Structure formats: C-alpha cells, structure tokens
Amino acid sequence: MYRILHAHHHRTGDKWCIYPMYDYAHGQSDSIEHITHSICTLEFDIHRPLYDWFIEKLEIYPSHQYEFARLNINYTVMSKRKLLQLVKEGHVSGWDDPRMPTICGFRRRGYTPESIRAFCDRIGVAKRDNIIDYSLLEFSLREHLNKVAQRRMAVLDPVKVVIDNYPEGQTEMLTAVNNPECEADGTREVPFGRELWIEREDFMEVAPKKYFRMAIGQEVRLRYAYFVTAQSVEKDAEGNITCIHCTYDPATRGGDAPDGRKVKGTIHWVAAHSAIDAEVRLFDRLFAVEAPDDCEEGKTFLDNLNPNSLKVVTAKCEPALASVGANNHLPAQFPDGIERYQFERMGYFCTDRDSTPDHLVFNRTSTLKDSWAKIK
C-alpha cells in the first residue's frame, strides 16, 4: 500500500517519507472526488482488480476504472519522454513548436478546437491499440477551415510578370470574394497594376501536355482579373527566369471573355507596387517515416527526423493582410486570437505569436491537398 523512501522531496522537504503506491492512491483519490468513470489507457487493465479490491474493503464510494486504447498517430511520436528529448536537445523550438503533437503545438500551428473534436469523433474510442493516419487529422482541419477561413492571395516563391500592353502607372481595384463558402464574409478590393508577382511553379517556357498554367503563347486567367498570354522571358547569368513579359485582353476584366472563349488555367497573383513582405514558415511532418520508432539496429527515432519539416520563405502578400493583428477584422469564429486564412491555391495559414505590425509571420497549418497521400 505504501512505499517508504527517505529522500528529500521538492515540496515537503524531509518531514515526510511515506508515499502511497499507485493502485492504492488512485482508487482513494477517485473515491474522495466521487469520480464515476476513471478513464485510463489499456496498460492499466491489470491494475483494476487491486483498484476494486481496496475500494471494496474500505467500503468507500465505488469509483470504477475503464480502459481504452491510447491514441497513436503515424509520422510522429506520442511518448512524453521522447517529446521531452526533442525539446531538450533542440530538435524543435519548444513544447509549442507547430510540429509537435501537443495541444499548444496544434494551437500555434493553427488547428481549431472544432477540427480536433471532429477528428476525435471520427476515430471514436477503441479497446485495441491501433495507429491513426495523420491525414485524417488534416482532413478534419481542412473541412472546418474551408468553411470559416477567409481567402487571401500570397505568392510564396515569386517571379515578376510585366504586362507590356497595360498602361504604365495605372492602378485599378478589382473585387475578390472573401469566402465562397460564406456569403456573409462579403468581398474586398484588390489592387492590380502593370507589374505582378506570380508563383514560379506557375510558369513554364514550354508547356508539356496537360499543363494549363502560364506558358509562352498559352492564355491563362489571372484570378479576379484578366486573361493574359506570356510572350517572352528575361533570364539571369545562370539561366534563371527573372521576368515574364505578357500581354492582356482588356475585355476580359473580372475573368470572363465576352466572346465566350475559355481558358483551362487560373493562377493567383499579387500586384508588385502594393505587395507586402511576410515571413512564412512552411511546416511539414516532423518525421519522414510512418513509424518513427521502427529503427534499424544501432539507430534511434531521431534518425527518422524529417530534415525538410521546416522551410522559411519571404512571401509577397496582398495589402489586405497588412492589418493582421489589429483585431479590427478578427472573425468571430476564432476567439483564441489566432487569425487563420486560406492563401488561395497554396493552403491554410495562421498568424504566429512572433508576428508584429512591422514583420508579419505566418505558419502553414496545412496544404490544400494531402501530398503525402499521393506519395503513399
């Protein structure tokens, strides 16, 4: 029932040396607090007979212990000892590192309480150990954020576009939808000009079959704006494209052609003259393998860390994001104070605690599609 240990205690000092054993203290504490369902993981199943025996012999409130399977998720570790090792050895920035499977880590990553509850509802409670696919957690997240996150445009790997036949010095405001899933979120005005930023991966000089983005001689739609056609490129000494020269069709303002012609590709953009810079942290899975604990002889779970779990880039963002953190447009759906957005075509992102009005910082919460599922 008790362990006697003559050692200095961090709180009571040396005045006490008798400590109750787990099986005795567990039932006593539950009974004193009138706990009806004392919920434990499966390894405590063998402790239940002694738990029940003490309660019966002492004739105290009949608390009862119930066991369930521990939640295990692939591509991560759930052991507190191993998570502590990750923190202490500096493999992550702390317990709230957005790659950590902790509540504070999920919060900083941008997960919502609703998405975590939906995930728990989906997996249910089991009596047998199993491993849940991480992509199911991400699916629950995307499902919720798709409904509540406002859309913005941001270019993470920018290359410049110049529309040669667009008037120099002209700026016009185009109307963009804040959230197609929620009409109440309304619209916003987005500036457009002669020089733009687009994603580098959205252009190829020679388009292969079924490539519907920007290419030389291939017409593409700029989101909310015009049809444009790439004509030529500029390159640096290493052969990297530094600028794409295009022409536009003024009659296609808003993204539709009056003659009814169609384009298969639509890409996002940011006007160069009004773009704001932001630090964007692209988080991925902390481990590169499904079961980090399955190691070859002589190796540990640390050898399975994903070297590409964090990449930091400087993005070009539309000016509507300049007011992030001002709390004058914070959606009511996010009472935790973390602003969440869908960067169109790129994924879901949230503000980080390191963000300031002069230096915006966003964390990638999730991509729009599960690229890991494709690899798998």
Buried (B, 14 or more C-beta within 10 A) or exposed (E): EEEEEEEEEEEEEEEEEEBEEEBBBBBBEBBEEEBEEBEBEBEBEEBBEBBBEBBEEEEBBEBBBBBBBEBBBBBBBEEEEBBEBBBEEEBBBEBBBBBBBBEEBBBBBBBBEBBBEBBEEEBEEEEEEEEBBBBBBBBBBBEBBBEBBBBBBBBBBBBBBBBEEBEEEEEBEBEBBBBEBBEEBEEBEBBBBBBBBBBBEBBBBEBEEEBBBBBBEBBBBBBBBBBBBBBEBEEEEEEEBEBBBBBBBEEBBEBBBEEEEEBEBBBBBBBBBBBBEBBBBBBBBBBBBBBBBEBEEEEEBBEBBBEEBBEEBEBBBBBBBBEBBEEEEBBEBBEEEBBBBBBBBBBBBBBBEEBEEEEBBBBBBBBBEBEBEEEE
